[in-house]
Amino acid sequence: MRAGPARAMRAEWTKFWSARGTRWTAFLLLFVTVGMTALLASASHTDATQAGQGDDDVVANSLSGVRIGLLVAITLGVLIATSEYTTGLIRTTFAAIPARWTVLLAKVAVVGVVTAVVGLVASLVSFLVAQPVIQRNGYVAPAYPPPSLATEPVLRAVIGSGLFLAALALLSLGVGVILRSTAAAITTLVAVTFVPLIIAEPGSPLLPAEVGLWVRRLGPMAGLAIQQTRERPDTAIGPWAGLAVLCAYAVVVLLVAGWLLNRRDAA
């Protein structure tokens, strides 16, 4: 690795772990995801006792905390981008490393690795914590055979949930660089993540069924499809295709962020 990229990586890694806000937000991602999964799992119940009657996705239910943890992933990605603008440190960063694309790519690498690792740990722990809870609440064989991490759909859902959080954090990093405002970036990202989930929910009267289907297919939250291990009548998109949609958003936004980073003043 050339001196420039290596120096940028070391600098971003040091800034990430030395800044109290980003360091604690990374830990919060783990605790919120696992804690909310345990809470939601304890509130879930089923009366299905016969084979073929259960249509819930017990794997997705065991990863439900990711839907709340994503707020922390959004906050983490935005903070990495905007905190330097808030403090004025961005001028020092660009004075030390004038190649702005190098700085952005270093941030992408640090955010991507940290959120992927933390997200993977959070997903795995969530699954292990939630399974005994939901089994006590009636999700048992024959209607709900216990899922195993040794099977491809379950392993894909657990690993994919970590990748989902990483991709969302990178999308948030790009939006933060573009808007350069913590409040504006977080508000924008919450709007584009949660609003479509609400208005395009199956059976929602807010949108025609066909329109809602395409919103779920083409919105960033299509990435949550990576958790599904059971195909249902309202399934909008396949697991890997859904994650690819989110990744496409992240790539496009980061490219725009890099272009703007080279054209604008550091202030």
C-alpha positions in Angstrom: 0.0 0.0 0.0 1.4 3.5 -0.9 2.3 5.9 1.9 -0.8 8.1 1.2 -3.5 5.5 1.6 -1.7 3.8 4.5 -1.4 7.2 6.3 -5.0 7.9 5.6 -6.1 4.5 7.0 -4.1 4.9 10.2 -5.5 8.4 10.7 -9.1 7.4 10.2 -8.7 4.3 12.4 -7.1 6.5 15.2 -9.9 9.1 14.9 -12.6 6.5 15.0 -11.4 4.9 18.2 -10.2 8.1 19.9 -13.5 9.9 19.4 -15.8 9.0 22.3 -19.0 9.5 20.3 -18.1 7.1 17.4 -16.6 4.6 19.8 -19.6 4.4 22.0 -22.0 4.4 19.0 -20.3 1.3 17.7 -20.8 -0.5 21.1 -24.4 0.8 21.2 -25.0 -0.8 17.8 -24.3 -4.2 19.4 -26.3 -3.6 22.6 -29.4 -2.1 20.9 -29.6 -4.8 18.3 -29.3 -7.7 20.8 -31.5 -6.0 23.4 -34.3 -5.2 21.0 -34.2 -8.6 19.5 -34.6 -10.2 23.0 -37.4 -7.8 23.8 -39.3 -8.4 20.5 -38.7 -12.2 20.8 -40.2 -12.3 24.3 -43.3 -10.5 23.0 -43.9 -12.9 20.1 -46.3 -15.8 20.4 -47.9 -18.5 18.2 -50.6 -21.1 18.6 -49.5 -23.2 15.6 -49.0 -26.7 16.7 -49.6 -28.8 13.6 -47.2 -29.4 10.7 -47.7 -26.9 7.9 -49.6 -24.4 10.0 -46.7 -22.1 10.9 -46.0 -19.4 8.3 -43.8 -17.1 10.4 -40.1 -16.7 9.6 -38.5 -17.6 12.9 -35.1 -16.8 11.6 -36.1 -13.2 10.7 -37.9 -13.0 14.0 -34.6 -13.9 15.7 -33.0 -10.9 13.9 -35.8 -8.4 14.4 -33.6 -6.1 16.5 -31.7 -5.2 13.4 -34.7 -3.0 12.4 -34.0 -0.9 15.4 -30.2 -1.2 15.4 -30.1 0.2 11.9 -30.8 3.6 13.5 -27.5 3.3 15.4 -25.8 2.3 12.2 -27.2 5.3 10.4 -26.0 7.6 13.3 -22.5 6.0 13.2 -22.0 6.5 9.5 -23.3 10.1 9.6 -21.1 11.0 12.6 -17.9 9.7 10.9 -18.7 12.1 8.0 -20.0 15.2 9.8 -18.1 15.4 13.1 -15.0 16.8 11.3 -17.1 19.5 9.7 -18.6 20.4 13.0 -15.3 20.8 14.8 -13.4 22.2 11.8 -11.0 19.2 11.9 -11.7 18.5 8.2 -9.3 21.4 7.2 -6.5 19.7 9.1 -7.3 16.4 7.6 -7.2 17.7 4.0 -4.0 19.7 4.8 -2.3 16.5 5.9 -3.8 14.4 3.1 -4.7 16.6 0.1 -6.0 13.6 -1.9 -9.7 13.8 -0.9 -10.7 10.5 -2.6 -8.0 8.8 -0.5 -9.5 10.3 2.7 -13.0 9.2 1.7 -11.9 5.7 0.8 -10.1 5.4 4.1 -13.3 6.4 5.9 -15.3 3.9 3.8 -12.8 1.1 4.8 -12.9 1.9 8.5 -16.7 2.3 8.7 -17.3 -0.8 6.6 -15.0 -3.1 8.6 -16.2 -1.9 12.0 -19.9 -2.0 11.3 -19.6 -5.3 9.4 -17.8 -7.0 12.4 -20.0 -5.4 15.1 -23.1 -6.1 13.0 -22.1 -9.8 12.5 -21.5 -10.2 16.2 -24.8 -8.5 17.0 -26.7 -10.7 14.5 -25.1 -13.9 15.8 -25.7 -13.1 19.4 -29.3 -12.0 18.6 -30.0 -15.3 16.9 -28.6 -17.3 19.8 -30.4 -15.3 22.4 -33.8 -15.2 20.6 -34.1 -18.8 19.6 -34.8 -20.3 23.1 -37.1 -17.4 23.9 -39.3 -17.8 20.8 -39.3 -21.6 21.3 -40.7 -21.1 24.8 -43.4 -18.9 23.2 -44.7 -21.7 21.0 -42.4 -21.7 18.0 -41.7 -25.4 18.2 -41.8 -28.5 15.9 -43.6 -29.8 14.0 -44.9 -26.4 12.8 -41.6 -24.7 13.5 -38.5 -27.0 13.3 -35.6 -25.4 15.2 -33.4 -23.6 12.7 -29.7 -24.4 12.5 -26.8 -22.2 11.7 -25.4 -25.1 9.7 -28.0 -24.6 7.0 -27.4 -22.1 4.2 -30.6 -19.9 4.6 -30.0 -19.4 8.3 -26.3 -18.7 7.9 -27.0 -16.3 5.0 -29.6 -14.4 7.1 -27.2 -14.0 10.1 -24.2 -13.0 8.1 -26.3 -10.9 5.7 -27.8 -8.9 8.6 -24.3 -7.8 9.5 -23.6 -6.9 5.9 -26.9 -5.0 5.8 -25.8 -2.8 8.7 -22.4 -2.2 7.1 -24.0 -1.2 3.8 -26.4 1.1 5.5 -23.6 2.7 7.5 -21.7 3.4 4.3 -24.8 4.9 2.7 -25.1 7.1 5.8 -21.4 8.1 5.5 -22.0 9.2 1.9 -25.1 11.2 2.8 -23.2 12.8 5.7 -20.4 13.9 3.3 -23.0 15.3 0.9 -25.0 17.3 3.4 -22.3 18.0 6.0 -24.9 18.4 8.7 -25.6 15.7 11.3 -29.2 16.6 11.9 -30.0 17.0 8.2 -28.3 13.7 7.2 -29.9 11.6 10.0 -33.4 13.1 9.3 -33.0 12.4 5.6 -31.9 8.8 6.2 -34.6 8.1 8.7 -37.2 9.4 6.2 -35.9 7.2 3.3 -35.7 4.1 5.5 -38.7 4.1 7.8 -41.3 6.0 5.7 -41.3 3.5 2.9 -41.5 0.6 5.4 -44.7 2.2 6.8 -46.5 3.4 3.6 -45.5 0.3 1.6 -46.3 -2.3 4.2 -48.5 -5.2 2.8 -52.1 -4.3 3.2 -51.4 -0.6 3.8 -54.2 1.7 2.5 -51.7 4.4 1.8 -50.5 2.9 -1.5 -52.0 0.6 -4.2 -50.7 -2.9 -3.7 -48.6 -2.9 -6.9 -47.0 0.4 -6.1 -46.2 -0.7 -2.6 -44.6 -3.9 -4.0 -42.2 -1.8 -6.2 -41.4 0.5 -3.3 -40.3 -2.5 -1.2 -38.3 -3.8 -4.1 -36.5 -0.6 -5.1 -36.1 1.2 -1.7 -32.9 0.9 0.4 -34.8 -1.2 2.9 -35.0 -4.0 0.3 -31.8 -5.0 1.9 -33.7 -6.4 4.8 -34.8 -9.2 2.5 -31.5 -10.9 3.3 -33.1 -12.0 6.6 -36.0 -14.0 5.0 -35.8 -17.8 5.0 -39.4 -18.4 4.1 -41.0 -17.2 0.9 -44.5 -15.7 1.6 -47.2 -14.3 -0.7 -46.2 -10.7 0.1 -42.4 -11.3 -0.6 -41.2 -8.5 -2.8 -37.6 -9.4 -3.6 -35.1 -12.2 -3.1 -32.5 -12.0 -0.3 -29.4 -11.3 -2.2 -31.2 -9.1 -4.8 -32.6 -7.0 -1.9 -29.1 -6.6 -0.4 -27.7 -5.7 -3.8 -30.3 -2.9 -4.1 -29.0 -1.3 -0.8 -25.4 -1.8 -1.9 -26.2 0.0 -5.2 -27.6 3.0 -3.3 -24.5 3.1 -1.1 -22.1 3.0 -4.1 -24.0 5.7 -6.0 -24.2 8.0 -3.0 -20.5 7.5 -2.1 -19.5 8.3 -5.7 -21.6 11.5 -5.5 -20.0 12.3 -2.2 -16.5 11.9 -3.6 -17.3 14.1 -6.5 -18.6 16.8 -4.3 -15.7 16.4 -1.9 -13.3 17.3 -4.7 -15.3 20.3 -5.9 -16.3 22.1 -2.6 -14.3 23.9 0.0 -13.4 22.0 3.2 -15.5 24.4 5.3 
